[in-house]
Amino acid sequence: MSSGSRPVDLASLAVRELFVKSGGDRYGLTEAEFHCILEQVAAKYLPGAQAEQRQRFWRELKLEELALARACAAGHELAWQVFLTRYREKLYDIARGITKEDSRARDLADSIYGDLYGTAEKDGRRVSRLSFYMGRGSLEGWLRTVLAQEFVNRYRKQKRLVSLEEQTEDGVQFSAAVPDSSGPVDRRLGVAVDAALEQLAADDRLILAAYYLDDRTLTEIGRLVGVHESTISRRLEKLLKGLKKQVLAGLVARGMNRGQAEEALEADVRYLQVDVGRKLQENRPAAFQEDKGSD
Amino acid sequence: MTELSKLLRQRLASGSHARVRPESHPDADTLTAYMEQLLPAAERNQVLEHLAACSHCREVAALALPEPVASQGAPAVAAPAARRWGFLWSPRFRIAASLATVAIVATILLEVRPKPQEQAKTPDSFTAPSGGSAEKDTRAAAKPETAFEAPVPPPSANTRAGLQDSITPGAARGRSEVEANRSVAIGNARAASSHVDNKAAPPAAIDRDSAVSSLSGRPVMAGGVSGFSRNDYVNQGFFANNAPADAVSGALFVSTDGAELPSAPPPRTSNQFPSPTISVANIMGFADMPTQNTGTQAVRILAPPSRSSRLGLAYLPALGTKAKSVLRHSVPAIPPGATSFAMGGAGQLNPNVSEAAAAAPALDGGVSALEQSGAFRRRALSDAGSVNMKAEMLPESALSLWRVSGGRLVRPGETAGTWIEACPNFEAVQFATSSAHGKDLWAGGANAALIHSSDGGVTCERVTLGASAIGTIIHIEARGAVVQVKSSSGQSWSSQDGGKTWKIDE
């Protein structure tokens, strides 16, 4: 286990308390090794933070699961037994929930198992994906996220290679032609809409994006944002009303009279300019690779 | 708003509004902490900003969300409404609603249509005793469980005056059930008991309640009122005023071994009853008492109290128009010449026939013992909904009580246990059905045989329907000159001139 530079300015009592709480000694971890892990986590999420801030941050970590994951990454046998007992079936269940199909779920879970065990080597040492777990969320949640990332990356890649025949067999229609950006609609409309969107809160924009772009249900959006789906419904309605007012006001502010602004708002959206390049760039599947690399 | 939605979809897809560039994605730990709502507000807002702009991370986050569990997942949109009205679908409410519905329906059926059940029961449980037999003889009848003596009170006092035209067999059956089967007590309330039956009191209720009342030691009130569950049927004042002298003093109890039971008086025919002398004042407690002229004498009809007084008003909306029709129902008109009728139902007593029925021959078609006796006749009502108020009037003559038994056409004789066969000169005809009104008798049988007699079966003549008539005559409907017969082959013949000419109905 790589420990890096050994911290010298920590309160040893606080670290010892956290170490005891983690139960890391069951898996062969020493207090010093655990201290190094904590420092690694703090360096990633709280760079340059004071000792007190770090200790407060550490106390919010899932210490027991962090110790287990890191012990597994170090190849501790008992830790792996505990890990497999706790998460083996869960991992398959999670994969099944993501893929909605047994064989693909097993394939996905098996591939993640390989990563977790550490099939790749770096500097002559086996690198386990569990060494990237930082304990900010639950280990099960982290495994769930890792599986989802792997699924999205893997099957998005595969989706690009689907032939036209397969698409036809799947009932996929041919994509519509990219609309001509040089339409008759006033460019001020797009600018006004963008300005109105920028003024929204982050969760409001997330709601709009999940609803209009991802076609998520209100239930899914509610779970994504962490509020009740009825709240999502009310907020969507409120958002649309507010946005219309904002856009109309923005169009008036950009030189239109009220009638022109309403007419522009009701224009056919096919003539609006769309930044296709930026959209494609946004959809680039780089999260998992970046995640792996950064961790 | 539709165009705005499309506009938003396009502008959101362009990502030109995004404050953060989606190139730097949050790692799995951060996303996990976000979904588990463990991030501090500032960091959570950063993740929200990223998710709003990054469809990839939105997809990952959506996939990584744990499956909603009913107990811990977000409730459905309709959850508030479901909580509000959810009790409607709870098993407890369903059971309660079902029970309430059953109770309401049962109550309505009992209240609106109480008589058919009880009257249908009457023929099965009533067998008139042979003339002059005592109670012990009655017990020794062929069907001890159901054969009851019908003690007829002595024709003294004016208690029974005026009741001969309206007495029903349920009265005798009601008391005789107690006396013969239970042998526990006899209230000296014969006249009143008859009167109660005239009020269409349920015979079963009379029997059971009287028995239970006697068993429990409750005194039987003069007039036989005690033990009746339906006191609204009973005119207390009438009983007090009209009870015989030996009954007014109170209840008369006897021992259970029957030693002190009074001997049953001989059965009577209606001819032995005195002429009606009942005063109006004595029956003023009854509701619905229209007076109708039947030839030379006026007959006062005693009817149960108005339905509306027995039905709770709450029933009326549930019953709808049916309830209204029932409530509006009136006592049927009495055709001229009719002197006997039954209150409240499809059964009626034939006062000219002896109540003895032990020797009555078995009838074809499963007719009940009561009907076999000839003393009671049951006819189907045209309107099943008008249950008990639609009594059919019968002519006075017993000649209308023809029955088919063993392929023969018979009617009760004037003396008990005797039967008179009609149309003896038509022995070759296997009769299947008959229809009689007074002395006008129609009977049909196998091979489309149709017999008509206009003198009560003394002389009969064969009527030819038509060359194409086939099958057995199974139904005859005669109303004056209009006669309609139906055969087992499905043919229907009708005559408008008393049977002189016939035509087949299409």
Interface residues (C-beta under 8 A of the other chain):
Chain A: Y45 E60 G97 I98 F132 Y133 M134 G135 R136 G137 S138 G141 W142 R144 T145 V146 L147 A148 Q149 F151 V152 L189 G190 V193 D194 A195 L197 E198 A202 D203 R205 L206 L208 A209 A210 Y212 L213 D214 R216 L218 T219 E220 G222 R223 L224 V225 G226 H228 E229 S230 S233 L240 L243 K244 V247 L265 E266 A267 D268 V269 L272 Q273 V274 D275 R278 K279 E282 N283 R284 P285 A286 A287 E290 D291 S294 D295
Chain B: M1 E3 L4 S5 K6 L7 L8 R9 Q10 R11 L12 A13 S14 G15 S16 H17 R19 P22 E23 S24 H25 D27 A28 D29 T30 L31 T32 A33 M35 E36 Q37 L38 L39 N45 L48 E49 L51 A52 A53 C54 S55 H56 C57 R58 E59 V60 A61 A62 L63 A64 L65 P66 E67 P68 G73 A74 P75 A76 V77 A79 P80
